[in-house]
Amino acid sequence: MKIYVVSIPNSMRRKNIVKNFEKYSIDFEFFDAVDGRKLSDSQIKDLYDDNKAKQLAFKLTRAQVGCALSHKALYQKMVSENIPEMLVFEDDVFIDENIELFLNTYKNFKPKNVDIILLGSVCRKFLRTQKFFSWLMLKKLPFKVNNTTCRMGKSYASSGGAHAYYITKQGAQKMIDLNSPKVCYVADMITGDIIVSGHNLYVIFPNIVGLQDVDSEIGVDYNIYIKSNKLKFSKFCRMLMIKSNFFLNFMINYKTKKLHKIKK
């Protein structure tokens, strides 16, 4: 499977990534990111739809535009080169032996209709919810984090995160469509929020990929997302959808198990 690390050319972080990935014998390639801070006004105008961004969610910083363009370019590469699946990392991650285990076993638990599997989520509310309901998650996975058995389940919430994920070609096309013809969403809003993108998103809990304690090079301010007036109503709708989908999924699983017992 192709593995890419999205990173700004000449970033000091690349040395740490090489050292970390070589430790676990993970073959990967750097994918040169767009440094949005260096884009001219005319380039920003050509590549970013400010009006649509503010209408849908919030105004993106130049750095966020660059990040969105970087992931979009990687998706376009995936589709144009007919790459069926890949792992995508940003250059502020750190990995351990769980990545080796994931690569050796993912075909055994990968859902058939999957678009994206998040290997790490940044939404604390989501993580707390998943931890509480972990006994309802769909699959136990063959690896652990801090002695906690990892599980994978379908996301019905805003999971958040574009720093570490598995993606299929069909998932990449969906991401391209959402951020075309010009980008208007931050990268992790479409990868990790099913309300925005509507894709088949699965999440591994606990996170099997961590984040380094370094300053962001893209300048993401999550407070903008949280305080955005455009998202207040959608947040209410999101919670209704999350709860209804969750309990619907629970009832379907419950009835399916009950039928299996009757047949036996």
C-alpha positions as CSV (number, residue, x, y, z in Angstrom):
1,M,0.0,0.0,0.0
2,K,1.2,3.5,-0.9
3,I,2.0,5.7,2.2
4,Y,2.4,9.4,1.9
5,V,3.5,12.1,4.4
6,V,2.1,15.5,3.5
7,S,4.9,18.0,4.4
8,I,6.0,21.5,3.3
9,P,9.3,21.2,1.3
10,N,12.4,21.8,3.5
11,S,10.3,21.6,6.7
12,M,12.4,20.8,9.8
13,R,9.9,18.2,10.7
14,R,11.0,15.8,7.9
15,K,14.0,14.6,9.8
16,N,11.9,13.5,12.7
17,I,9.5,11.7,10.4
18,V,12.3,9.8,8.6
19,K,13.7,8.7,11.9
20,N,10.4,7.7,13.3
21,F,9.2,5.8,10.2
22,E,12.6,4.1,9.7
23,K,12.5,2.7,13.2
24,Y,9.5,0.6,12.2
25,S,10.7,-0.1,8.7
26,I,7.8,1.8,7.1
27,D,8.4,2.7,3.5
28,F,6.8,6.0,2.6
29,E,7.1,9.1,0.3
30,F,6.9,12.7,1.1
31,F,4.2,14.6,-0.7
32,D,5.1,18.3,-1.1
33,A,2.5,20.4,0.6
34,V,1.3,23.8,-0.5
35,D,2.5,26.6,1.8
36,G,-0.6,28.8,1.8
37,R,1.3,31.5,3.6
38,K,3.4,32.1,0.5
39,L,0.5,32.2,-2.0
40,S,-0.1,35.5,-3.7
41,D,-3.4,37.3,-3.6
42,S,-4.2,36.3,-7.2
43,Q,-3.4,32.6,-6.4
44,I,-5.6,32.7,-3.4
45,K,-8.4,34.2,-5.5
46,D,-8.0,31.5,-8.2
47,L,-7.8,28.5,-5.8
48,Y,-10.1,29.5,-2.9
49,D,-13.8,30.4,-2.8
50,D,-14.0,32.8,0.2
51,N,-17.7,33.6,-0.2
52,K,-18.6,29.9,-0.3
53,A,-16.4,29.1,2.7
54,K,-18.0,31.8,4.8
55,Q,-21.5,30.6,3.7
56,L,-20.8,27.0,4.5
57,A,-18.7,27.4,7.7
58,F,-16.0,30.0,8.2
59,K,-13.3,32.0,6.4
60,L,-10.1,30.0,6.0
61,T,-6.7,31.4,6.8
62,R,-4.0,31.3,4.0
63,A,-2.3,28.4,5.8
64,Q,-5.6,26.5,6.0
65,V,-6.1,27.1,2.2
66,G,-2.7,25.6,1.6
67,C,-3.5,22.5,3.8
68,A,-6.7,21.9,1.9
69,L,-5.0,22.3,-1.5
70,S,-2.3,19.8,-0.4
71,H,-4.7,17.1,0.6
72,K,-6.8,17.8,-2.5
73,A,-3.7,17.4,-4.7
74,L,-2.9,14.1,-3.2
75,Y,-6.5,12.9,-3.8
76,Q,-6.2,14.0,-7.4
77,K,-2.9,12.0,-7.7
78,M,-4.6,9.0,-6.3
79,V,-7.5,9.1,-8.8
80,S,-5.4,10.0,-11.8
81,E,-2.9,7.2,-11.1
82,N,-5.6,4.7,-10.2
83,I,-4.2,4.0,-6.7
84,P,-6.8,1.9,-5.0
85,E,-5.9,2.7,-1.4
86,M,-3.3,4.6,0.6
87,L,-2.3,5.8,4.1
88,V,-2.0,9.6,4.5
89,F,-0.1,11.3,7.3
90,E,0.8,14.8,8.1
91,D,4.3,15.6,9.3
92,D,3.4,16.3,13.0
93,V,2.6,12.6,13.7
94,F,4.5,9.9,15.5
95,I,3.9,6.2,15.0
96,D,4.7,3.0,16.9
97,E,4.4,-0.7,16.3
98,N,0.6,-0.5,15.9
99,I,1.2,0.8,12.4
100,E,3.0,-2.4,11.5
101,L,0.1,-4.4,13.0
102,F,-2.4,-2.3,11.1
103,L,-0.6,-2.8,7.7
104,N,-0.4,-6.6,8.4
105,T,-4.0,-7.0,9.4
106,Y,-6.2,-4.3,8.0
107,K,-7.5,-6.4,5.1
108,N,-9.1,-8.7,7.7
109,F,-11.3,-6.0,9.2
110,K,-11.6,-3.3,6.5
111,P,-15.3,-2.7,5.7
112,K,-16.2,-3.3,2.0
113,N,-17.8,0.1,1.6
114,V,-15.2,2.2,3.4
115,D,-14.1,5.6,2.2
116,I,-11.9,6.6,5.1
117,I,-10.6,5.1,8.3
118,L,-9.3,7.6,10.8
119,L,-6.2,6.3,12.7
120,G,-6.4,9.3,15.0
121,S,-9.1,11.7,16.0
122,V,-8.7,15.2,17.5
123,C,-12.3,15.7,18.6
124,R,-12.3,15.1,22.4
125,K,-16.1,14.9,22.7
126,F,-16.1,12.2,20.0
127,L,-13.4,10.3,21.8
128,R,-15.2,10.4,25.1
129,T,-18.4,9.2,23.5
130,Q,-16.6,6.4,21.7
131,K,-14.9,5.3,24.9
132,F,-18.2,5.2,26.8
133,F,-19.9,3.2,24.0
134,S,-16.8,1.1,23.0
135,W,-18.6,-2.1,24.0
136,L,-20.9,-1.4,21.0
137,M,-18.2,-0.8,18.5
138,L,-18.4,-3.1,15.5
139,K,-15.0,-4.9,15.6
140,K,-12.2,-5.7,18.0
141,L,-8.8,-5.1,16.4
142,P,-5.7,-7.2,17.0
143,F,-3.7,-4.5,18.7
144,K,-3.7,-2.4,21.8
145,V,-2.9,1.1,23.1
146,N,-1.9,1.4,26.7
147,N,-3.3,-2.1,27.4
148,T,-6.7,-1.0,25.9
149,T,-7.9,-3.2,23.0
150,C,-8.5,-1.1,19.9
151,R,-11.9,-1.2,18.3
152,M,-13.3,0.2,15.0
153,G,-16.7,1.5,14.3
154,K,-18.7,3.6,11.9
155,S,-18.7,7.2,12.8
156,Y,-22.0,9.0,13.3
157,A,-20.4,12.2,14.5
158,S,-17.8,14.9,13.8
159,S,-14.7,12.9,14.5
160,G,-12.1,15.4,13.3
161,G,-8.7,14.8,12.0
162,A,-6.6,14.7,8.8
163,H,-3.3,13.9,10.3
164,A,-3.5,10.1,9.9
165,Y,-6.0,8.1,7.8
166,Y,-6.6,5.3,5.4
167,I,-8.4,6.3,2.2
168,T,-9.8,4.5,-0.8
169,K,-9.9,5.8,-4.3
170,Q,-13.7,6.3,-4.1
171,G,-13.2,8.2,-0.9
172,A,-10.6,10.4,-2.6
173,Q,-13.1,11.3,-5.4
174,K,-15.7,12.3,-2.8
175,M,-13.2,14.6,-1.1
176,I,-12.3,16.2,-4.4
177,D,-15.9,16.8,-5.3
178,L,-16.5,18.5,-2.0
179,N,-13.6,20.9,-2.4
180,S,-14.1,21.7,-6.1
181,P,-13.8,23.7,-8.2
182,K,-12.2,25.8,-5.6
183,V,-11.4,24.8,-2.0
184,C,-13.8,26.0,0.6
185,Y,-13.4,23.5,3.5
186,V,-10.5,22.9,5.8
187,A,-9.0,19.4,5.1
188,D,-10.1,17.7,8.4
189,M,-13.6,19.0,8.1
190,I,-14.3,16.8,5.1
191,T,-12.2,13.8,6.1
192,G,-13.6,13.6,9.6
193,D,-17.1,15.1,9.5
194,I,-19.8,12.9,8.0
195,I,-22.4,15.6,8.3
196,V,-20.4,17.7,5.9
197,S,-19.2,15.0,3.5
198,G,-21.6,12.1,3.9
199,H,-18.9,9.5,3.3
200,N,-18.5,6.1,4.8
201,L,-16.2,7.0,7.7
202,Y,-14.8,4.6,10.3
203,V,-12.7,5.4,13.3
204,I,-10.2,3.4,15.3
205,F,-10.3,4.0,19.1
206,P,-8.1,4.6,20.9
207,N,-5.9,6.5,18.5
208,I,-3.1,4.4,17.1
209,V,-1.3,7.4,15.7
210,G,-0.3,10.3,17.9
211,L,0.6,13.9,17.4
212,Q,3.9,15.5,18.3
213,D,3.9,18.5,20.6
214,V,4.9,21.0,18.0
215,D,3.4,24.3,16.8
216,S,1.0,24.0,13.8
217,E,2.5,25.0,10.5
218,I,-0.9,25.6,9.0
219,G,-2.3,27.8,11.8
220,V,-5.6,26.0,12.3
221,D,-7.7,27.8,14.9
222,Y,-10.5,25.3,16.0
223,N,-12.1,28.1,18.1
224,I,-13.2,29.6,14.7
225,Y,-15.0,26.4,13.9
226,I,-16.6,26.2,17.4
227,K,-17.7,29.8,17.5
228,S,-18.9,30.1,13.9
229,N,-22.4,31.4,13.7
230,K,-22.9,29.6,10.5
231,L,-22.5,26.3,12.3
232,K,-24.7,26.8,15.3
233,F,-27.9,25.5,13.7
234,S,-26.1,22.7,11.9
235,K,-24.6,21.7,15.2
236,F,-28.1,21.2,16.6
237,C,-29.1,19.2,13.5
238,R,-25.9,17.2,13.7
239,M,-26.7,16.1,17.3
240,L,-30.2,15.0,16.3
241,M,-28.8,13.0,13.4
242,I,-26.0,11.5,15.5
243,K,-28.4,10.3,18.2
244,S,-31.0,8.9,15.7
245,N,-28.4,7.1,13.6
246,F,-26.6,5.7,16.7
247,F,-29.7,4.2,18.2
248,L,-31.0,3.0,14.8
249,N,-27.6,1.3,14.2
250,F,-27.8,-0.2,17.7
251,M,-31.3,-1.6,17.1
252,I,-30.4,-3.1,13.8
253,N,-27.4,-4.9,15.4
254,Y,-29.5,-6.0,18.3
255,K,-32.2,-7.5,16.1
256,T,-29.6,-9.1,13.8
257,K,-27.9,-10.9,16.7
258,K,-31.3,-12.0,18.1
259,L,-32.2,-13.5,14.7
260,H,-28.9,-15.4,14.6
261,K,-29.6,-16.9,18.0
262,I,-33.1,-18.0,16.9
263,K,-31.7,-19.6,13.8
264,K,-29.2,-21.5,15.8
